[in-house]
């Protein structure tokens, strides 16, 4: 047997992996930057506070309700995993949902600046964003499980997300300082990038199913998820980590009212946190191949607790820059370990549903607890430091 017959070249496989990587990277960029809480986050909060003059709790409630679709992301997972459109479980869903999201962002440009009108339009945008994000996530999990490299792919995903944070920070700050219509145009433009990426690089084998097979497939998906005890344990750990009185909205108001920061100053803080996040993701990419996931979880969750306490010393712009950088390391470590766990715990054949279920736990806890935190400040007049201590204490519970 010759050497050539032992190790034949596989250009088709390499090309397929390259195409998959392009779709995943562009998909993460598009579905991350174009979210209403990322590139549009500062412009929306700034509009609510300085143009509509709403309270902290009303602002947090707005951000919670426009993200409602993200809390039901598993429903999108069921459809994309079990109900192919024109024989496609990935490509067609991406093209249709991305196009609709772009059109909705265009619609936001013409939406009157009233609390209710903005809320409903942003909610509809997120419905289509969720579908696109779910399909990209399911496609990523399929690729990760086929390559047996969940830790490395998670690090790549987090690196891309961190790059998005670096871009979104200053860009969001700039958009918040100019007419709001530019925000809608920018988000719609970024979301549009996923359409040509899917058309050119996402190739999948056509799936042909009868209506009976579709219903049976959906039933198998739900049964598969219901019996996935490891996945539910992972979701429980994620819920315990994220369920704490949040202070994202409270911090936004503190930055503008007490520290007199401009939207650009606030965007630059995200730039600092994103830079530290990238460095952390690179380190995790090496560590995940050498350390047990249980060890990584223990170290990461403990680091998140310790770095979170830094917000007790948020007294000046310099303090804010230092604390955001340090927290970028701690929070990113915990996110990486938890996402690594989520990918490993997702059952085969239910990638979109399983992974989106765990992300829904994360999203619901993050936005819901931020609203709770804002209400505690507005209605019960708690101190900002009390929220920080409560948040850190809840995170610490996940370590043992």
RODOLUM-159045 format. One record per residue (C-alpha): x, z, y; residue in one letter. Coordinates in steps of 0.2 Angstrom, whole numbers, plus 5000, padded with zeros to 4 digits. Layout:
N
X; Z; Y; a
...
# end
This chain:
400
5000; 5000; 5000; x
5007; 4995; 5017; x
5008; 5005; 5032; x
4996; 4994; 5041; x
4983; 4996; 5027; x
4985; 5015; 5028; x
4983; 5016; 5047; x
4973; 5001; 5053; x
4971; 4999; 5072; x
4953; 5004; 5078; x
4951; 4996; 5095; x
4932; 4996; 5093; x
4932; 5015; 5091; x
4943; 5018; 5105; x
4933; 5006; 5117; x
4917; 5015; 5111; x
4925; 5032; 5116; x
4931; 5026; 5133; x
4913; 5019; 5137; x
4905; 5036; 5131; x
4918; 5045; 5143; x
4913; 5034; 5157; x
4894; 5037; 5155; x
4897; 5056; 5153; x
4908; 5057; 5169; x
4897; 5046; 5180; x
4882; 5055; 5173; x
4888; 5073; 5177; x
4894; 5067; 5194; x
4877; 5059; 5198; x
4866; 5072; 5191; x
4876; 5086; 5198; x
4879; 5080; 5216; x
4862; 5073; 5218; x
4853; 5090; 5214; x
4843; 5098; 5228; x
4854; 5113; 5227; x
4871; 5105; 5227; x
4874; 5091; 5240; x
4857; 5094; 5248; x
4859; 5113; 5246; x
4866; 5118; 5263; x
4855; 5105; 5273; x
4839; 5111; 5265; x
4844; 5130; 5268; x
4849; 5126; 5285; x
4833; 5116; 5289; x
4822; 5131; 5282; x
4832; 5144; 5292; x
4835; 5135; 5309; x
4821; 5122; 5310; x
4807; 5130; 5301; x
4813; 5148; 5304; x
4808; 5155; 5287; x
4813; 5172; 5280; x
4826; 5175; 5267; x
4813; 5178; 5253; x
4803; 5162; 5258; x
4819; 5152; 5258; x
4824; 5158; 5241; x
4806; 5155; 5235; x
4807; 5137; 5241; x
4823; 5135; 5231; x
4816; 5143; 5216; x
4800; 5132; 5215; x
4808; 5115; 5219; x
4819; 5119; 5203; x
4804; 5122; 5192; x
4807; 5107; 5182; x
4824; 5113; 5177; x
4816; 5128; 5169; x
4806; 5117; 5157; x
4821; 5106; 5153; x
4818; 5108; 5134; x
4802; 5098; 5136; x
4813; 5083; 5142; x
4824; 5087; 5127; x
4810; 5085; 5115; x
4805; 5068; 5122; x
4823; 5061; 5122; x
4827; 5067; 5105; x
4811; 5063; 5096; x
4802; 5049; 5106; x
4812; 5033; 5109; x
4807; 5021; 5122; x
4809; 5003; 5117; x
4820; 5009; 5103; x
4831; 5019; 5114; x
4834; 5038; 5115; x
4847; 5038; 5129; x
4849; 5022; 5138; x
4831; 5018; 5143; x
4828; 5036; 5148; x
4843; 5036; 5160; x
4838; 5020; 5168; x
4820; 5024; 5171; x
4823; 5042; 5177; x
4838; 5037; 5188; x
4828; 5023; 5196; x
4813; 5035; 5200; x
4824; 5049; 5206; x
4832; 5036; 5219; x
4815; 5030; 5225; x
4810; 5049; 5227; x
4825; 5052; 5237; x
4820; 5037; 5248; x
4803; 5045; 5250; x
4810; 5062; 5255; x
4818; 5052; 5270; x
4800; 5049; 5277; x
4793; 5066; 5272; x
4787; 5077; 5287; x
4797; 5093; 5290; x
4784; 5105; 5284; x
4787; 5119; 5271; x
4774; 5113; 5259; x
4777; 5094; 5260; x
4796; 5096; 5258; x
4793; 5108; 5243; x
4782; 5095; 5234; x
4793; 5080; 5236; x
4809; 5090; 5231; x
4800; 5096; 5216; x
4795; 5078; 5210; x
4813; 5073; 5213; x
4819; 5086; 5201; x
4807; 5081; 5188; x
4816; 5064; 5186; x
4833; 5072; 5189; x
4830; 5084; 5174; x
4826; 5069; 5163; x
4842; 5061; 5167; x
4852; 5077; 5166; x
4845; 5081; 5149; x
4849; 5064; 5142; x
4867; 5065; 5148; x
4869; 5082; 5141; x
4862; 5077; 5124; x
4874; 5062; 5124; x
4888; 5073; 5129; x
4884; 5085; 5115; x
4883; 5071; 5102; x
4900; 5065; 5107; x
4908; 5083; 5107; x
4901; 5086; 5090; x
4907; 5070; 5083; x
4924; 5073; 5090; x
4925; 5092; 5085; x
4931; 5096; 5103; x
4918; 5106; 5111; x
4930; 5117; 5121; x
4940; 5102; 5128; x
4925; 5092; 5132; x
4917; 5107; 5140; x
4933; 5109; 5151; x
4932; 5091; 5156; x
4914; 5093; 5160; x
4918; 5109; 5171; x
4932; 5100; 5179; x
4921; 5085; 5184; x
4908; 5098; 5190; x
4922; 5107; 5200; x
4927; 5091; 5208; x
4909; 5088; 5213; x
4909; 5106; 5220; x
4924; 5101; 5231; x
4916; 5085; 5237; x
4899; 5094; 5239; x
4906; 5108; 5249; x
4912; 5099; 5265; x
4900; 5085; 5263; x
4885; 5096; 5262; x
4892; 5106; 5277; x
4893; 5090; 5287; x
4876; 5083; 5281; x
4869; 5100; 5287; x
4875; 5097; 5304; x
4867; 5080; 5306; x
4850; 5072; 5304; x
4842; 5077; 5288; x
4838; 5059; 5283; x
4856; 5056; 5280; x
4855; 5069; 5266; x
4841; 5060; 5257; x
4851; 5044; 5259; x
4867; 5051; 5252; x
4859; 5059; 5237; x
4849; 5044; 5232; x
4865; 5033; 5234; x
4875; 5045; 5222; x
4861; 5045; 5209; x
4860; 5026; 5209; x
4878; 5026; 5202; x
4871; 5031; 5185; x
4861; 5015; 5184; x
4875; 5002; 5182; x
4886; 5015; 5172; x
4872; 5016; 5159; x
4868; 4997; 5159; x
4887; 4992; 5157; x
4894; 5006; 5146; x
4880; 5015; 5136; x
4877; 5005; 5120; x
4866; 5013; 5106; x
4859; 5007; 5090; x
4841; 5003; 5091; x
4829; 5015; 5084; x
4812; 5009; 5076; x
4799; 5022; 5072; x
4781; 5022; 5069; x
4769; 5033; 5078; x
4768; 5045; 5063; x
4787; 5045; 5062; x
4788; 5050; 5080; x
4776; 5065; 5078; x
4785; 5070; 5062; x
4802; 5069; 5071; x
4795; 5080; 5085; x
4789; 5093; 5073; x
4806; 5092; 5064; x
4815; 5095; 5081; x
4804; 5110; 5085; x
4807; 5117; 5067; x
4825; 5114; 5069; x
4826; 5124; 5085; x
4815; 5138; 5079; x
4827; 5141; 5064; x
4843; 5140; 5074; x
4847; 5159; 5075; x
4864; 5156; 5082; x
4857; 5146; 5096; x
4844; 5159; 5100; x
4858; 5172; 5100; x
4868; 5162; 5112; x
4853; 5159; 5123; x
4850; 5178; 5123; x
4868; 5181; 5129; x
4867; 5169; 5143; x
4850; 5177; 5149; x
4858; 5194; 5149; x
4873; 5187; 5159; x
4863; 5178; 5172; x
4848; 5190; 5174; x
4854; 5201; 5188; x
4848; 5203; 5206; x
4855; 5187; 5214; x
4862; 5186; 5232; x
4865; 5167; 5235; x
4852; 5166; 5249; x
4856; 5183; 5255; x
4874; 5177; 5256; x
4869; 5161; 5266; x
4860; 5172; 5279; x
4874; 5184; 5280; x
4887; 5170; 5283; x
4877; 5163; 5297; x
4870; 5179; 5306; x
4884; 5192; 5303; x
4900; 5181; 5301; x
4894; 5167; 5313; x
4899; 5153; 5301; x
4894; 5135; 5305; x
4887; 5124; 5290; x
4904; 5116; 5290; x
4912; 5133; 5288; x
4900; 5137; 5273; x
4904; 5120; 5265; x
4923; 5123; 5266; x
4920; 5139; 5256; x
4913; 5129; 5242; x
4929; 5118; 5244; x
4940; 5133; 5241; x
4929; 5139; 5226; x
4929; 5122; 5218; x
4948; 5120; 5219; x
4950; 5136; 5210; x
4937; 5131; 5198; x
4947; 5115; 5193; x
4963; 5125; 5190; x
4953; 5137; 5179; x
4945; 5123; 5169; x
4962; 5116; 5166; x
4969; 5132; 5160; x
4953; 5135; 5149; x
4956; 5118; 5141; x
4973; 5124; 5134; x
4967; 5141; 5130; x
4952; 5136; 5120; x
4963; 5128; 5107; x
4973; 5143; 5104; x
4961; 5158; 5106; x
4945; 5163; 5097; x
4929; 5160; 5106; x
4925; 5178; 5105; x
4941; 5183; 5114; x
4938; 5170; 5127; x
4920; 5176; 5130; x
4926; 5194; 5131; x
4940; 5190; 5144; x
4929; 5178; 5154; x
4914; 5190; 5156; x
4925; 5204; 5160; x
4934; 5193; 5173; x
4917; 5188; 5180; x
4912; 5206; 5183; x
4928; 5211; 5192; x
4928; 5196; 5203; x
4910; 5198; 5208; x
4914; 5216; 5215; x
4924; 5207; 5228; x
4908; 5203; 5238; x
4908; 5221; 5243; x
4922; 5217; 5255; x
4914; 5202; 5263; x
4917; 5207; 5281; x
4926; 5192; 5289; x
4929; 5173; 5287; x
4946; 5176; 5280; x
4939; 5189; 5268; x
4925; 5176; 5263; x
4938; 5163; 5259; x
4949; 5174; 5248; x
4933; 5181; 5239; x
4926; 5164; 5236; x
4942; 5158; 5229; x
4944; 5173; 5217; x
4926; 5172; 5212; x
4928; 5153; 5208; x
4940; 5159; 5195; x
4930; 5172; 5187; x
4913; 5163; 5187; x
4921; 5147; 5181; x
4929; 5156; 5166; x
4912; 5164; 5161; x
4903; 5147; 5164; x
4916; 5138; 5153; x
4915; 5151; 5139; x
4896; 5151; 5139; x
4894; 5132; 5139; x
4907; 5131; 5125; x
4896; 5143; 5115; x
4880; 5133; 5120; x
4888; 5117; 5113; x
4894; 5125; 5097; x
4877; 5133; 5094; x
4866; 5118; 5097; x
4859; 5111; 5080; x
4864; 5094; 5074; x
4850; 5081; 5078; x
4842; 5092; 5092; x
4856; 5090; 5105; x
4845; 5086; 5120; x
4832; 5100; 5116; x
4844; 5113; 5110; x
4857; 5111; 5124; x
4843; 5109; 5138; x
4835; 5125; 5131; x
4850; 5136; 5134; x
4853; 5128; 5151; x
4835; 5132; 5156; x
4838; 5150; 5152; x
4853; 5149; 5165; x
4843; 5140; 5178; x
4828; 5151; 5177; x
4838; 5166; 5178; x
4849; 5160; 5193; x
4836; 5154; 5204; x
4823; 5168; 5199; x
4835; 5182; 5202; x
4840; 5175; 5219; x
4822; 5176; 5224; x
4821; 5193; 5218; x
4837; 5198; 5227; x
4830; 5191; 5244; x
4813; 5200; 5242; x
4823; 5216; 5239; x
4832; 5214; 5255; x
4817; 5208; 5265; x
4803; 5219; 5258; x
4812; 5234; 5252; x
4827; 5234; 5265; x
4840; 5236; 5252; x
4858; 5234; 5257; x
4868; 5218; 5253; x
4881; 5229; 5244; x
4868; 5237; 5233; x
4863; 5219; 5227; x
4882; 5216; 5223; x
4883; 5232; 5213; x
4867; 5229; 5203; x
4873; 5211; 5199; x
4890; 5217; 5193; x
4883; 5231; 5183; x
4871; 5218; 5174; x
4885; 5206; 5170; x
4896; 5220; 5163; x
4883; 5224; 5150; x
4887; 5207; 5142; x
4905; 5212; 5138; x
4901; 5225; 5124; x
# end
